[in-house]
Every structure is written in structure tokens, then in C-alpha cells.
Amino acid sequence: MSKSKLNVNEIEIVLYKQNEGEFISLTDMAKFRDSERTNYIIQNWMRTRSTIEFIGLWEQLHNPNFKRIEFDAFRNESGLNSFTLTPKKWIETTNAIGIISKSGRYGGTYAHKDIAFEFASWISPTFKLYLITEYQRLKEVETNQYNLEWNVKRILSKTNYHIHTDAVKNFILPDKNYEKDKEWIIYAEEADLLNVALFNCTAKDWRIANPALAKKSMNIRDIASINELAILSNLETINAQMIKEKIDKNIRFTKLKEIAKYQLSVLNDKDFMKALKKLNDNIYVERKNKLKK
């Protein structure tokens, strides 16, 4: 579960992703009306016929296990003075997935964003506008900060790729007696020189340690952070120049490892976000510790 917060009229509202959906805290939103009686406000909203019909239709569209007979019973009773409905009762009776009741530190009632926006309309049209504006701002930040950067980050590692491979071909192969069909061995060795200097393992070792990712045709550089890929680009250029100068591989490796360590310490301290590694659209990991989903 990945969690973030929206700030609407100085009210912090928790938003988190679960599976493919985004859920917003109705408990936090209800504080706009009354910070002391959030449960009462949510229950008042849920007892109206328009609410029952809306959340019931949402479930029918998104939940194949939704219990429609039980839903019909609630719909028939809605609007009566004696009718009451809590989130927990709705979930347990109809097997609903659009509303969630959580306990613990971030406990409370959460709803899928579609339903949460409907709740915001009931609270106040003005509040809903502020909520949508803040939500869209957050999505734009995420797009610019994560997806866009990760879509273009591979350019950094490829910028000097041809310079590096050309240097291997022209300044190492001529001094070796490998057959032409074995030239890839030289390329792999030089690539792993950089891999070990920066990532502390070879490509093969990484594939053995990560068979599931390897089956998806991913490699160690696919999960590198933006900072690491920027440094990898630098190392390719530096290594290419040292190859041209015919510097011994052992010496080159020592220098490359020192450079990688220094540049990582500088860049990671300067920009924490670019030190994160992306495993998929929902999971980002720190250099040593996994972030919460």
C-alpha cells in the first residue's frame, strides 16, 4: 500500500493505493463539517437513497461478487426515518469493495476516489472543487516526478553507450586474440566492470538473485535509480577514455568504484527522490530499505 496526503483547506486527507484503486479517507473529509463527529456525518450520508443508489451502482460496475439482493433491501429501506447504515454493515452485508473500514494508525472509513468525490459533493460543492484541484495537483506531481523521469531515465545510461562500446571494440579487441563471434565476451566484461563498480554485482549474479525479474527480461539497470543511471552514464565516458589511454583494467576498476561511491554520496544526499528505485508503477524502494507499498 502506498500512502500520500492531500491538503484541502488546511485539512490533511489520507490517500492510498490498494491494488489498482485509489482510496481517500472519508473520515478526514468529514472533518470539514465537524471534526468531533466524523462517524455520524458519514452515517448520515450513507442513509440517503441517492447515496445507496450511487454506491450500489458503483459496486455493480466494479465488483462481480457484490450481493445485489442485500443491496435491494438497503435501497428499499433508505430514506426512512428509522433507517441507519454504517460503513461496516454495508461492507459485511453486501460484500462491497468501494468502501473500506480500517483500524490502526491510519484507521477510519475510506472510499474509492469515485465514491469519495460523491461524498465531497454532499459535504460541500466548494469543498469538492478544492479536493479535486488538490488531487489533480498531486497526480501531476507524481507524473512529473516518477513516470516521466523513469520513462526518460534510460536515455542517461544510453547517452554514452556507443562511445563506450566503440572504445571497447577499437582499443581492446585489437590487442586480443578472440574470434569475431566471441566479441560479446569483451563487451560483457566491460559492462560488468561498470556493474560491479556501481551496483556491486555482475549482470549474471543479479539475474541469478532475481529470477522473477529476469524472466520479465529486466536487468540490473532497469531497476536502477535516476541518480545511479546518471552516474552510470558518467562511468561509461570515463571508462571509455581510460580504455583509450590503455590503462590496466584493475586500475580502471579501482578508479571507477571510487568515482561511483563519491558521486552516489553527493547525488543521493542532494536529491532523495532520485535515489529511489522503481520496481513497478506502485512500488519504489530506497537504496537499502523498502518503502511501504
N, C-alpha and C positions, 0 to 999 in steps of 0.2 A: 504494500500500500504506500503510495507517495502522497504526501500531505503538503498543502500550502495554505496561505491565508489571504482572504480578501479584506480590504479595509473600506467599509462603507459607512460614511457619516460617523467616523471615529469608532465604529463597532467592528471588532475583529471577527470574521466569519470563516470557519474552517472549511476547506475544500479538499477532498481527497479522491484519488482514483482507485477504483476497485475493478479488477478485470478490465473490461473495455469501457466502463461507465465512470462518470464524474458525479460525485455526491456532495451536496452542500448542506451545512448544518442549519436545520430549521430552528433548532434551539437558539443558536446565535442570532439568527434573523429575527426571532420573536422578541429579542431584547429591544428592538426598535419601538415596540409597543409598550412593553413592560418587562424590565429586567428581572423582576421578582416572581413573575407568574408565567414563565415561558411555556410550561406544560399545559396550562389552562388555555393559553392562546392557540396552541397547536390543536388541542382537542376541539375548541370552538370552530376552528377552520374545517376540521375533518367531519364534523357532524352535519355540514350543509350538503344539500342534494347535489349542487353543482360540483362540489369537491369530490364527492363519492363517484359521480359520473365521470369526472375527468381522470382521476387516478385509476378507476376501473377500466376505462378505455385504454389508458397507457399500458396497463398490465396485459390486456388482451392483445395489444400490438407487439409487446416485447417479451411476454412470459408465457410459454406454452404450458406451464404447469399451474397457471392461475385457476383458482376454483371459482367458476362463474356462478354456480348455484348459490354459494355463500355470498358472493358479491351481490346477486339479485336481492337477497334477503336484506342486506345493508341498504341497498338503494331504495327498497320499498319502505324501510323504516326512517330513512333520512328525512329531516325536516320536522319530525315530530318533537314536541317539547320534551318528551321522555327519552329521546334517542341520544345516546352518548357513544363515542368511539375513540379509543386510544390507538396510537401507532402500534403498540404491541399486540393488541387484539386484532387489528386489521391484518398484520403480518401473519400471525398464527392461524387465523381463521381462513384467509384466502390464499395463503402461500405467496404473498406479494413479495416482489424484489425491488420495487421502485422506492420504497421507504424502508429505512433501516434503523433499528434501535440499538445503540451501542452503550457499553458501560466502560468504566475506567477513566483515565486522564482526559481523553477527548470524547467522553460519553455524551449521550444526548440523542436526539432524533435527527437523522439525515435523510435527504431525498435526492433522487436523481435530478440533475440540473433542470430537466424539462418540468418536473413537478415543483422544484424549488422556485422557479421563476413564476409559476402559477400562485404559489404561496405568497411570493413577494407582491404580486398584484393585489391579493386580498388584504395584505398589510397596508400597502400604500402604493399608488401608481408612481409617485415620486421616488419612493424607496426602490421600487423595481427598476426604474431608469438608472439610478445610481448603481445598483447591483450589477446590471447588465454592462454598464460602462466599465466598471471595475473588473468584471470578469473578462471582457474583451481586451482590456489593457493587459491583464495577466497572460492571456493567450498569446498576445503579440510579443510580449517579453519572452515567453517560452519558445516561441517560433524563432525569434531572432537569436536567442541565446543558445538554444540547444540544436534544433533541427537544421537551421540554416548553416550554423557553423560546422555541424557534423556532416552536412552534405558536401561542404566545400573543403573540409579539413584534409581530405586525401590529396588535394592539389598541392598542399605543402610538402608532403612526402614525395610527390612526383616531380616537383619543380626541377630538382637537380638529378633526377633518376638517370636520364640519358647521359648527363655529364659523368656520373659515377660509373655506369656500365661501360661507357666508351673508354674511360680511363683503364678499367679492368682489362678490356679487350686489347687496347693498344699498348699498354705499358706493363702488363703482367703476362698475358698469353705468349707474346713473342719470346719471353725468357723461359717458357715452359715447353715440355715436350708432349703435352696432351694431344690426343687425336681430336679432330674437329668436332666429332659428335659428343665429346666429353667436356666441351667448353662450359656447359652449365654448372659443372662442379666448381669451377673457379668463381663463377657468379654467386653460387650459393655460399661459398666460403666467405667472400667479401660481404655479402648481405648479412651473414651470421656474425661477422666481426662487428658490425653495427648493432645487430640484435643483442649480442651479449654485452656490448659496451653500454647500451641504453636500457635493455629490458632484463639483462642478467640470465638469458637463456637463448638457446638456438631455436630456430623455427620448428625443427623436428621435435625438440624437447617440449615445446609449447603444444604441438599437436597431440603428443602422447598424453600430456597432462590435461588436455581439453578435447577429448574425443567427440563430445556432442557438438561443440562449436566447429571443430574441424570437418565434421560431416556436412555442415552447412556451408562449406567452402570458405569459412572465415579463417583468418590468420592473425598472428600476434599484433599486426599493425592495424587491423580492423577495430580492435578494442582499445587502441592507444588513446591517450588524452590529446587534446589540441596542443597542449604545451609539448608533449612528447613528440608529436609529429612535426612541430616546428623545429625542435632540436634535431630530430632525425634528418630533416632537410639540411640543417647546418652540417651535421656529421658527414653526410654524403659529399658535400662540397669539399670539406676539409680532408676527408679520406682520399678523394679523387686527386687533390693537389699533392698529398703525401705520396700517393702511388706514382705520380709523375716524377717526383723527386727521388724515387726508388728507395724510400725509407723502409726499413725492415718491418715486416708485419707485426712482430712482437712490440716494437716501439710504437707503431701506429696504434695498436690496440690500447696500450697504456695511455697514450695521449687522448685518444677518443673517449676512453672511460672517464678520465679526469674532466674533460670538457663537458661530457654528458652530465656528470654529477654536479658540476658547478652551475651549469645553465638550468638544470631542473630546480635546484635550490632557489635560484633567483626568480625564475618564472612562476613557480608554484607559490612562493610567498607573495608575489606581486598580484596574481590573479588566481584565486582559489577555484573559481568556476571552470577555468580552462585546464585545471589539474584533474578534473573528474574524467572517468572513463565511461563510455556508454556501451551497455550490453545489448539493450534494445530500446524501443520507444518509451518504455516505462521505468527502466532500471539504470541508474547511474551509480558507479562505485567510486569511492575515494581510492587513493593510491594504496592504502593498507586496509582500511575498514570499509565494509559495505554500508551504503546509505540505506535508510528504510525505504521499502517499496512504497 
